[in-house]
Every structure is written in structure tokens, then in C-alpha cells.
């Protein structure tokens, strides 16, 4: 029986390869079904002969409690992004400045989930997600259900390859038809559907989602004597992997732009979603010469297609209250899918914004995603007006507490100044736990709202008393022991945060993230900060009178003093524990503007370094600017610096001045 089982595995795996990878089936569905049924029967009868690469694994059978972590021996780095032809040409120009005359490989940027596949002696060993680039999740059981991922390669070889797991448009359509019949929520888009499917703990569910996989990268080509990326693609294809037929080798930047233009036109007709084009230097030795930044390779980039824009109806304009009391008008839209997400709301910022766009309730408006992320109202289609539209009217009282709202002279925003307004309290709590403040994982906006309404949390210190409600929390819908334990652990860990996170989280008016860091570094402790006078604060470079007065006013209130004492008693760290300022004469007490597309550093990295050396990073060029640090395509800030006679530094100039 072992011989017959081995024979069936070989026949069926070959049939899978020809059908799913080569798109050239040589066996009818009836024949395939008959053989796989035979194999199922034999494996049930003789489990000791079941092979790891048996196609029966494709149907899924493993149920996990959680996904194990996998460390990537070679990090899975992300790519830098470009958004127009000028930036593509700048990418090419930077490479040619290194004395390289490259060929490029152009590939479709599939909108799915990155995966790393490792094989031992030609057999699939592990499949892992990208995760944070260093550590991912083990999704081997689910990856085995994807018929285009080989369980056994054409050669007995040790290898790691990388690719993209995705769901086709047709598969999503069929799944949603079934889900609609069963009154289940529809899957929003192919990417989210693929990511959700591959992270199912029950591999039978993953198998039922009919996922697919393109392979596009060999992390260590030189180990196999491969000299170009194109050769690597051909090598992986011969081993049995599915590579994309739209890949193209071009000789120059004009070839890149022609490919991008053509694929942009073909995008709607492709059987799967793409959100751009990936461009890679073909020669491996040239890739090594170009190297990497801390985040991405310098020899590759991703061109992102322009944001999709659609039309919908502006059904209403409603108002929300922020943590500072700021009143914001928001568009209520007839739900519409934009770039793969259902959009029903979009911010309208303030009264002046609405009036400038001449928005009326009932208008047909264009909607797009700014940066492919944030929904934004574009323009009014005035030619579509029927006369039934209603004029926008600004409210005069807070929509939550009913108190009058006010707008200071010279400002565009209205504010509710009632300190007891519940909306302000909830927004303040959301801000306190946010990623850039105390970074408490598991306390999202909706959960904060639920806990506020359940009276578990009404003030900031209440967050650190949630452990008293552990039993009640585990009984809430969507919660369990593990999720509650994770939340409580995250709350406990936040007590160790450096002082600047706490200062930012307190929501002191006019004190943002960068200002919080400046203040924490300057004063060192909460006590020193709280006891600082107006003059003490005002003399700190770039703090100024408005911020100084905001801080003094905040700590003059007894309730805020009491809150800080409560947080101290709860064990929160009250000291700055981050990197210390190192005085560098090239940066100390000087102001810098960073602009353009950088290659060696991110903008945040440069600005943080400037701050640690006693300088200030600004967003605008003025006579007070000490130098402008420029990358590619710096734009108007460079021209203004030249007009004002301000020194201009390259990234190399910045590096040289770091060392005095």
C-alpha cells in the first residue's frame, strides 16, 4: 500500500502543479477527485505511510490555539515608496550617481500578505508572515492549504523564498455571495480577506478561502550561483514556484515608466488587486553596491498608483467633540467602496473648510483616500444639483453637553469649554492610551467608549484600576482570559514609559509630542516640570509664551495636581529615561528644516538626532533657520532657503557634522 500511496501523491502533486502553476491541466476534475478520494481512504487506513507533502493536507485539518513566532534569519524589509514619474526618475538618478548603469525588473505590486517559505531537502518546513520584519507568525498549517505553494520542490534543496499570498477578485465575489446567503458580514476587499484567511486558527477555514500565492524574491541568490534577479525568478519557477507572468526586464527609466503606465491602464481588468509596481535593480552585485537604509533596500522601490476616486452622496453633516473640546464637522456619506474599503464618514475639518468647498447636504461629492489611507471629500459636482440640497449651518452649542461653543479671534475652530463634557473626557482617555502617548495595546477608541459607558473608566487613573474588574471583563462579548490578560499586561507595562510619553498623554493644551520630549529632557522629572514657573518655561528655546502659559494653567488646577499624585501612587514612572542630550556645537540651540526624499535616514531619525544634540527641527524655513537638510526633490523649501541665504546640507553634510 505504501507504494500506491507514494504513487498517488506524485501523480496528484504533479496535477496540482500543472493546473495551478502552469495553468495547463492534463487531468479532468473527475479523474482528480477519484484519485484524491482513493488517497484519503488509504491514508485513513495506513496513517503510518502519510507523507508530509500529501495533497490531502491542502484541505486543512490543523486547529491551533495561537500562532508561534518565527525569527527571520534574513530580515524581511519593506520598500520605499514613490508616487509620480519625477520620483521614479530621481530613483534612477540616485543609482546612476553611484556609477551604475542598471537594468531593472518591473513587477506588479500584489495587494496581499507577504510570506516567507523555507524548505529543507525540497520539502516545505515553515511558512511565516512578515510581522515586524524580524519576527513573524508561523502560518505553515494554513500555507499548506494553498495549492500554488509547493509542498515538495522539483529538487531536494534547502532554500528560502518570499512572495505574496492573495485572494483573487473572483474568489472574493464567490465568498461574498455565500456569506450574503448566510447573512454573514461581507469581506471588504481582497487584501483584508487574504490576511484574515491566512490567520485563521482552523486550517479548514483557510482551505475553504481558496488563496493563491506569487513568489517574487530569493533572499540569498549568490548561494545558488545566481547573478541577477531575473535569473532568480527563473530559478524559482523551475523549482515549482508560481511567478508572475507580468514581470518584465527593462533597460532604462523610460522602460519603467512605460510599464507603469501600461499596468495602470490594465489594473481594472486584472484578476487580482494591485496597488502599484515594484522596481528592482537586476544585477545582484549592483544591489550589494547600493546597499540598504535602516528600513529598505536602496536598489528597489515601490511606485504607488494614485488614490482611487469615486462619487457618492453627502447625506448629512454631523459634529464631533475632540479631547481639547474642538468641534469638528464630519460628512455622513452614502456608503461607497474606495480603494477597497467601505467609506461612510469623512472629516470636514472646520466651518471654513465646508464653506470654501461650498458643500450642501444632498450634494454629489467625489471621495478619495489621501495617501491611500484617510478618506477625504474632494469636490462638489455642482452640475448634479437638483435644488433640493440644504445649506450647511454651523452649530452654536456642543452636541454632547449642550453648552455654548466659542471661537477665539483669529482662529478657525470652535471649542466646547465645559471641562465635564463626556465627549472631551472620552477623547482625552483615547489620547492618553494612544500609540505615541502611553501606547496601551488593547484599549482602542471603541473599547474606551464602552468602558466609559460601563463606568469602568471615567478619569485617567481609572485605567490603572481595570485589574479590579478582571472577572467582569472576561464575561464581556469578544473578551476572554487571554485578551484580558494581554490588556492588563499592556497597562502594567505602560507604567515604565519614559516621562515624555506621560506628558504627551496628559493632553496639556499646545503641548504636542515633540514639545513633550523637549520638556522631559529639559526638566528630567515630573516634580521639576510641575513646579516650573512661567519664566522657567518661557526661557526654554522654542517653548514660547503660549505653551508656557498652557502648562502653568494646567498645573494650577487642583484636580490635575491630584491626578499626577494618583498616578505616582499607582507606580507610574515620573522620570525621563530616554537618551540624554549630547552638546554638539553644530546643532546646539540651532534650528533645522529637513525636506525632500531621503536615502540614508528617515526624516524622523534625522529630527530625533538633531534634538538629542541640542537642536530643534522645524517644518518651515524662516530667517531663524540655521540650515536646511535636503534629499531628492526638496521643492519650495530649498528655493526659500536659497532666497534667504540659509546654508543647505546634504545627508553627507549632516553625517560629517555629527562628529565634532
WOJO-V319840 format. One record per residue. N is the residue number from 1. RES is the residue in three letters. NEAR is the number of other C-alpha atoms within 10 Angstrom. Layout:
n->N res->RES near->NEAR
n->N res->RES near->NEAR
This chain:
n->1 res->UNK near->11
n->2 res->UNK near->14
n->3 res->UNK near->9
n->4 res->UNK near->12
n->5 res->UNK near->20
n->6 res->UNK near->15
n->7 res->UNK near->12
n->8 res->UNK near->18
n->9 res->UNK near->21
n->10 res->UNK near->16
n->11 res->UNK near->16
n->12 res->UNK near->21
n->13 res->UNK near->18
n->14 res->UNK near->14
n->15 res->UNK near->19
n->16 res->UNK near->23
n->17 res->UNK near->20
n->18 res->UNK near->17
n->19 res->UNK near->16
n->20 res->UNK near->16
n->21 res->UNK near->23
n->22 res->UNK near->16
n->23 res->UNK near->10
n->24 res->UNK near->12
n->25 res->UNK near->15
n->26 res->UNK near->11
n->27 res->UNK near->14
n->28 res->UNK near->10
n->29 res->UNK near->10
n->30 res->UNK near->8
n->31 res->UNK near->10
n->32 res->UNK near->15
n->33 res->UNK near->12
n->34 res->UNK near->11
n->35 res->UNK near->15
n->36 res->UNK near->18
n->37 res->UNK near->12
n->38 res->UNK near->14
n->39 res->UNK near->23
n->40 res->UNK near->16
n->41 res->UNK near->11
n->42 res->UNK near->17
n->43 res->UNK near->19
n->44 res->UNK near->11
n->45 res->UNK near->12
n->46 res->UNK near->13
n->47 res->UNK near->10
n->48 res->UNK near->9
n->49 res->UNK near->15
n->50 res->UNK near->20
n->51 res->UNK near->15
n->52 res->UNK near->14
n->53 res->UNK near->18
n->54 res->UNK near->22
n->55 res->UNK near->23
n->56 res->UNK near->20
n->57 res->UNK near->23
n->58 res->UNK near->23
n->59 res->UNK near->19
n->60 res->UNK near->20
n->61 res->UNK near->17
n->62 res->UNK near->13
n->63 res->UNK near->14
n->64 res->UNK near->13
n->65 res->UNK near->7
n->66 res->UNK near->11
n->67 res->UNK near->15
n->68 res->UNK near->11
n->69 res->UNK near->14
n->70 res->UNK near->18
n->71 res->UNK near->15
n->72 res->UNK near->17
n->73 res->UNK near->9
n->74 res->UNK near->11
n->75 res->UNK near->14
n->76 res->UNK near->22
n->77 res->UNK near->16
n->78 res->UNK near->15
n->79 res->UNK near->17
n->80 res->UNK near->18
n->81 res->UNK near->18
n->82 res->UNK near->21
n->83 res->UNK near->14
n->84 res->UNK near->13
n->85 res->UNK near->16
n->86 res->UNK near->11
n->87 res->UNK near->16
n->88 res->UNK near->20
n->89 res->UNK near->17
n->90 res->UNK near->16
n->91 res->UNK near->21
n->92 res->UNK near->21
n->93 res->UNK near->15
n->94 res->UNK near->16
n->95 res->UNK near->20
n->96 res->UNK near->12
n->97 res->UNK near->9
n->98 res->UNK near->11
n->99 res->UNK near->9
n->100 res->UNK near->16
n->101 res->UNK near->15
n->102 res->UNK near->20
n->103 res->UNK near->19
n->104 res->UNK near->25
n->105 res->UNK near->22
n->106 res->UNK near->24
n->107 res->UNK near->23
n->108 res->UNK near->25
n->109 res->UNK near->18
n->110 res->UNK near->23
n->111 res->UNK near->20
n->112 res->UNK near->25
n->113 res->UNK near->20
n->114 res->UNK near->20
n->115 res->UNK near->24
n->116 res->UNK near->25
n->117 res->UNK near->21
n->118 res->UNK near->17
n->119 res->UNK near->20
n->120 res->UNK near->15
n->121 res->UNK near->13
n->122 res->UNK near->18
n->123 res->UNK near->20
n->124 res->UNK near->23
n->125 res->UNK near->17
n->126 res->UNK near->18
n->127 res->UNK near->24
n->128 res->UNK near->24
n->129 res->UNK near->27
n->130 res->UNK near->22
n->131 res->UNK near->16
n->132 res->UNK near->13
n->133 res->UNK near->15
n->134 res->UNK near->14
n->135 res->UNK near->17
n->136 res->UNK near->21
n->137 res->UNK near->19
n->138 res->UNK near->22
n->139 res->UNK near->25
n->140 res->UNK near->21
n->141 res->UNK near->25
n->142 res->UNK near->28
n->143 res->UNK near->31
n->144 res->UNK near->27
n->145 res->UNK near->28
n->146 res->UNK near->25
n->147 res->UNK near->23
n->148 res->UNK near->25
n->149 res->UNK near->27
n->150 res->UNK near->25
n->151 res->UNK near->23
n->152 res->UNK near->22
n->153 res->UNK near->22
n->154 res->UNK near->14
n->155 res->UNK near->12
n->156 res->UNK near->13
n->157 res->UNK near->14
n->158 res->UNK near->14
n->159 res->UNK near->22
n->160 res->UNK near->21
n->161 res->UNK near->19
n->162 res->UNK near->22
n->163 res->UNK near->21
n->164 res->UNK near->21
n->165 res->UNK near->26
n->166 res->UNK near->26
n->167 res->UNK near->28
n->168 res->UNK near->20
n->169 res->UNK near->16
n->170 res->UNK near->12
n->171 res->UNK near->17
n->172 res->UNK near->23
n->173 res->UNK near->15
n->174 res->UNK near->12
n->175 res->UNK near->17
n->176 res->UNK near->17
n->177 res->UNK near->14
n->178 res->UNK near->13
n->179 res->UNK near->14
n->180 res->UNK near->12
n->181 res->UNK near->8
n->182 res->UNK near->9
n->183 res->UNK near->9
n->184 res->UNK near->11
n->185 res->UNK near->9
n->186 res->UNK near->15
n->187 res->UNK near->17
n->188 res->UNK near->14
n->189 res->UNK near->20
n->190 res->UNK near->24
n->191 res->UNK near->24
n->192 res->UNK near->17
n->193 res->UNK near->22
n->194 res->UNK near->25
n->195 res->UNK near->18
n->196 res->UNK near->14
n->197 res->UNK near->22
n->198 res->UNK near->26
n->199 res->UNK near->19
n->200 res->UNK near->19
n->201 res->UNK near->18
n->202 res->UNK near->18
n->203 res->UNK near->26
n->204 res->UNK near->19
n->205 res->UNK near->19
n->206 res->UNK near->26
n->207 res->UNK near->24
n->208 res->UNK near->15
n->209 res->UNK near->20
n->210 res->UNK near->20
n->211 res->UNK near->26
n->212 res->UNK near->21
n->213 res->UNK near->26
n->214 res->UNK near->22
n->215 res->UNK near->23
n->216 res->UNK near->23
n->217 res->UNK near->19
n->218 res->UNK near->20
n->219 res->UNK near->16
n->220 res->UNK near->15
n->221 res->UNK near->20
n->222 res->UNK near->13
n->223 res->UNK near->9
n->224 res->UNK near->11
n->225 res->UNK near->10
n->226 res->UNK near->16
n->227 res->UNK near->16
n->228 res->UNK near->19
n->229 res->UNK near->22
n->230 res->UNK near->21
n->231 res->UNK near->15
n->232 res->UNK near->23
n->233 res->UNK near->20
n->234 res->UNK near->12
n->235 res->UNK near->16
n->236 res->UNK near->20
n->237 res->UNK near->18
n->238 res->UNK near->14
n->239 res->UNK near->16
n->240 res->UNK near->21
n->241 res->UNK near->25
n->242 res->UNK near->23
n->243 res->UNK near->21
n->244 res->UNK near->17
n->245 res->UNK near->9
n->246 res->UNK near->10
n->247 res->UNK near->17
n->248 res->UNK near->16
n->249 res->UNK near->19
n->250 res->UNK near->19
n->251 res->UNK near->13
n->252 res->UNK near->14
n->253 res->UNK near->20
n->254 res->UNK near->13
n->255 res->UNK near->17
n->256 res->UNK near->25
n->257 res->UNK near->17
n->258 res->UNK near->12
n->259 res->UNK near->20
n->260 res->UNK near->23
n->261 res->UNK near->15
n->262 res->UNK near->10
n->263 res->UNK near->20
n->264 res->UNK near->17
n->265 res->UNK near->10
n->266 res->UNK near->10
n->267 res->UNK near->17
n->268 res->UNK near->11
n->269 res->UNK near->9
n->270 res->UNK near->12
n->271 res->UNK near->12
n->272 res->UNK near->19
n->273 res->UNK near->23
n->274 res->UNK near->20
n->275 res->UNK near->20
n->276 res->UNK near->23
n->277 res->UNK near->24
n->278 res->UNK near->24
n->279 res->UNK near->26
n->280 res->UNK near->21
n->281 res->UNK near->27
n->282 res->UNK near->24
n->283 res->UNK near->19
n->284 res->UNK near->19
n->285 res->UNK near->13
n->286 res->UNK near->20
n->287 res->UNK near->21
n->288 res->UNK near->12
n->289 res->UNK near->13
n->290 res->UNK near->18
n->291 res->UNK near->12
n->292 res->UNK near->16
n->293 res->UNK near->15
n->294 res->UNK near->11
n->295 res->UNK near->17
n->296 res->UNK near->18
n->297 res->UNK near->19
n->298 res->UNK near->22
n->299 res->UNK near->26
n->300 res->UNK near->23
n->301 res->UNK near->20
n->302 res->UNK near->22
n->303 res->UNK near->23
n->304 res->UNK near->19
n->305 res->UNK near->20
n->306 res->UNK near->16
n->307 res->UNK near->16
n->308 res->UNK near->14
n->309 res->UNK near->16
n->310 res->UNK near->15
n->311 res->UNK near->19
n->312 res->UNK near->20
n->313 res->UNK near->20
n->314 res->UNK near->24
n->315 res->UNK near->18
n->316 res->UNK near->17
n->317 res->UNK near->23
n->318 res->UNK near->16
n->319 res->UNK near->18
n->320 res->UNK near->16
n->321 res->UNK near->24
n->322 res->UNK near->17
n->323 res->UNK near->21
n->324 res->UNK near->19
n->325 res->UNK near->24
n->326 res->UNK near->20
n->327 res->UNK near->25
n->328 res->UNK near->19
n->329 res->UNK near->20
n->330 res->UNK near->18
n->331 res->UNK near->23
n->332 res->UNK near->18
n->333 res->UNK near->22
n->334 res->UNK near->16
n->335 res->UNK near->15
n->336 res->UNK near->17
n->337 res->UNK near->18
n->338 res->UNK near->19
n->339 res->UNK near->19
n->340 res->UNK near->15
n->341 res->UNK near->16
n->342 res->UNK near->14
n->343 res->UNK near->21
n->344 res->UNK near->17
n->345 res->UNK near->20
n->346 res->UNK near->19
n->347 res->UNK near->18
n->348 res->UNK near->20
n->349 res->UNK near->15
n->350 res->UNK near->18
n->351 res->UNK near->18
n->352 res->UNK near->13
n->353 res->UNK near->13
n->354 res->UNK near->19
n->355 res->UNK near->13
n->356 res->UNK near->8
n->357 res->UNK near->13
n->358 res->UNK near->14
n->359 res->UNK near->25
n->360 res->UNK near->23
n->361 res->UNK near->19
n->362 res->UNK near->20
n->363 res->UNK near->25
n->364 res->UNK near->23
n->365 res->UNK near->20
n->366 res->UNK near->17
n->367 res->UNK near->25
n->368 res->UNK near->23
n->369 res->UNK near->21
n->370 res->UNK near->14
n->371 res->UNK near->12
n->372 res->UNK near->17
n->373 res->UNK near->12
n->374 res->UNK near->11
n->375 res->UNK near->21
n->376 res->UNK near->20
n->377 res->UNK near->23
n->378 res->UNK near->16
n->379 res->UNK near->15
n->380 res->UNK near->20
n->381 res->UNK near->14
n->382 res->UNK near->13
n->383 res->UNK near->8
n->384 res->UNK near->10
n->385 res->UNK near->13
n->386 res->UNK near->9
n->387 res->UNK near->8
n->388 res->UNK near->10
n->389 res->UNK near->15
n->390 res->UNK near->12
n->391 res->UNK near->12
n->392 res->UNK near->15
n->393 res->UNK near->12
n->394 res->UNK near->15
n->395 res->UNK near->15
n->396 res->UNK near->13
n->397 res->UNK near->16
n->398 res->UNK near->24
n->399 res->UNK near->18
n->400 res->UNK near->14
n->401 res->UNK near->15
n->402 res->UNK near->12
n->403 res->UNK near->14
n->404 res->UNK near->15
n->405 res->UNK near->19
n->406 res->UNK near->17
n->407 res->UNK near->13
n->408 res->UNK near->9
n->409 res->UNK near->7
n->410 res->UNK near->6
n->411 res->UNK near->7
n->412 res->UNK near->12
n->413 res->UNK near->18
n->414 res->UNK near->23
n->415 res->UNK near->19
n->416 res->UNK near->27
n->417 res->UNK near->16
n->418 res->UNK near->15
n->419 res->UNK near->12
n->420 res->UNK near->9
n->421 res->UNK near->19
n->422 res->UNK near->17
n->423 res->UNK near->22
n->424 res->UNK near->23
n->425 res->UNK near->23
n->426 res->UNK near->26
n->427 res->UNK near->19
n->428 res->UNK near->21
n->429 res->UNK near->28
n->430 res->UNK near->23
n->431 res->UNK near->22
n->432 res->UNK near->23
n->433 res->UNK near->26
n->434 res->UNK near->18
n->435 res->UNK near->13
n->436 res->UNK near->15
n->437 res->UNK near->23
n->438 res->UNK near->26
n->439 res->UNK near->19
n->440 res->UNK near->23
n->441 res->UNK near->16
n->442 res->UNK near->16
n->443 res->UNK near->19
n->444 res->UNK near->15
n->445 res->UNK near->16
n->446 res->UNK near->11
n->447 res->UNK near->12
n->448 res->UNK near->21
n->449 res->UNK near->20
n->450 res->UNK near->14
n->451 res->UNK near->18
n->452 res->UNK near->18
n->453 res->UNK near->13
n->454 res->UNK near->10
n->455 res->UNK near->11
n->456 res->UNK near->17
n->457 res->UNK near->21
n->458 res->UNK near->18
n->459 res->UNK near->14
n->460 res->UNK near->21
n->461 res->UNK near->18
n->462 res->UNK near->17
n->463 res->UNK near->21
n->464 res->UNK near->19
n->465 res->UNK near->15
n->466 res->UNK near->18
n->467 res->UNK near->18
n->468 res->UNK near->11
n->469 res->UNK near->10
n->470 res->UNK near->14
n->471 res->UNK near->12
n->472 res->UNK near->10
n->473 res->UNK near->19
n->474 res->UNK near->16
n->475 res->UNK near->11
n->476 res->UNK near->9
n->477 res->UNK near->7
n->478 res->UNK near->8
n->479 res->UNK near->12
n->480 res->UNK near->14
n->481 res->UNK near->13
n->482 res->UNK near->10
n->483 res->UNK near->14
n->484 res->UNK near->18
n->485 res->UNK near->15
n->486 res->UNK near->14
n->487 res->UNK near->18
n->488 res->UNK near->21
n->489 res->UNK near->14
n->490 res->UNK near->17
n->491 res->UNK near->23
n->492 res->UNK near->17
n->493 res->UNK near->14
n->494 res->UNK near->21
n->495 res->UNK near->20
n->496 res->UNK near->15
n->497 res->UNK near->19
n->498 res->UNK near->21
n->499 res->UNK near->27
n->500 res->UNK near->28
n->501 res->UNK near->23
n->502 res->UNK near->26
n->503 res->UNK near->24
n->504 res->UNK near->23
n->505 res->UNK near->26
n->506 res->UNK near->21
n->507 res->UNK near->20
n->508 res->UNK near->18
n->509 res->UNK near->16
n->510 res->UNK near->16
n->511 res->UNK near->21
n->512 res->UNK near->15
n->513 res->UNK near->16
n->514 res->UNK near->16
n->515 res->UNK near->17
n->516 res->UNK near->21
n->517 res->UNK near->22
n->518 res->UNK near->21
n->519 res->UNK near->21
n->520 res->UNK near->26
n->521 res->UNK near->21
n->522 res->UNK near->16
n->523 res->UNK near->18
n->524 res->UNK near->20
n->525 res->UNK near->19
n->526 res->UNK near->21
n->527 res->UNK near->12
n->528 res->UNK near->13
n->529 res->UNK near->19
n->530 res->UNK near->16
n->531 res->UNK near->13
n->532 res->UNK near->17
n->533 res->UNK near->14
n->534 res->UNK near->17
n->535 res->UNK near->12
n->536 res->UNK near->11
n->537 res->UNK near->22
n->538 res->UNK near->17
n->539 res->UNK near->12
n->540 res->UNK near->14
n->541 res->UNK near->14
n->542 res->UNK near->15
n->543 res->UNK near->16
n->544 res->UNK near->14
n->545 res->UNK near->14
n->546 res->UNK near->12
n->547 res->UNK near->20
n->548 res->UNK near->22
n->549 res->UNK near->17
n->550 res->UNK near->16
n->551 res->UNK near->21
n->552 res->UNK near->18
n->553 res->UNK near->13
n->554 res->UNK near->18
n->555 res->UNK near->18
n->556 res->UNK near->13
n->557 res->UNK near->10
n->558 res->UNK near->9
n->559 res->UNK near->11
n->560 res->UNK near->13
n->561 res->UNK near->13
n->562 res->UNK near->12
n->563 res->UNK near->15
n->564 res->UNK near->20
n->565 res->UNK near->14
n->566 res->UNK near->16
n->567 res->UNK near->17
n->568 res->UNK near->15
n->569 res->UNK near->10
n->570 res->UNK near->14
n->571 res->UNK near->13
n->572 res->UNK near->21
n->573 res->UNK near->18
n->574 res->UNK near->22
n->575 res->UNK near->20
n->576 res->UNK near->22
n->577 res->UNK near->16
n->578 res->UNK near->15
n->579 res->UNK near->8
n->580 res->UNK near->14
n->581 res->UNK near->17
n->582 res->UNK near->14
n->583 res->UNK near->13
n->584 res->UNK near->17
n->585 res->UNK near->14
n->586 res->UNK near->17
n->587 res->UNK near->22
n->588 res->UNK near->17
n->589 res->UNK near->17
n->590 res->UNK near->19
n->591 res->UNK near->23
n->592 res->UNK near->25
n->593 res->UNK near->24
n->594 res->UNK near->27
n->595 res->UNK near->20
n->596 res->UNK near->16
n->597 res->UNK near->20
n->598 res->UNK near->19
n->599 res->UNK near->20
n->600 res->UNK near->18
n->601 res->UNK near->15
n->602 res->UNK near->14
n->603 res->UNK near->18
n->604 res->UNK near->11
n->605 res->UNK near->11
n->606 res->UNK near->21
n->607 res->UNK near->20
n->608 res->UNK near->15
n->609 res->UNK near->18
n->610 res->UNK near->24
n->611 res->UNK near->24
n->612 res->UNK near->21
n->613 res->UNK near->21
n->614 res->UNK near->21
n->615 res->UNK near->24
n->616 res->UNK near->24
n->617 res->UNK near->20
n->618 res->UNK near->15
n->619 res->UNK near->11
n->620 res->UNK near->14
n->621 res->UNK near->22
n->622 res->UNK near->16
n->623 res->UNK near->10
n->624 res->UNK near->10
n->625 res->UNK near->19
n->626 res->UNK near->20
n->627 res->UNK near->20
n->628 res->UNK near->27
n->629 res->UNK near->22
n->630 res->UNK near->22
n->631 res->UNK near->20
n->632 res->UNK near->16
n->633 res->UNK near->14
n->634 res->UNK near->16
n->635 res->UNK near->12
n->636 res->UNK near->12
n->637 res->UNK near->19
n->638 res->UNK near->23
n->639 res->UNK near->12
n->640 res->UNK near->16
n->641 res->UNK near->21
n->642 res->UNK near->13
n->643 res->UNK near->9
n->644 res->UNK near->13
n->645 res->UNK near->11
n->646 res->UNK near->18
n->647 res->UNK near->13
n->648 res->UNK near->17
n->649 res->UNK near->16
n->650 res->UNK near->15
n->651 res->UNK near->16
n->652 res->UNK near->10
n->653 res->UNK near->12
n->654 res->UNK near->18
n->655 res->UNK near->12
n->656 res->UNK near->10
n->657 res->UNK near->13
n->658 res->UNK near->14
n->659 res->UNK near->8
n->660 res->UNK near->7
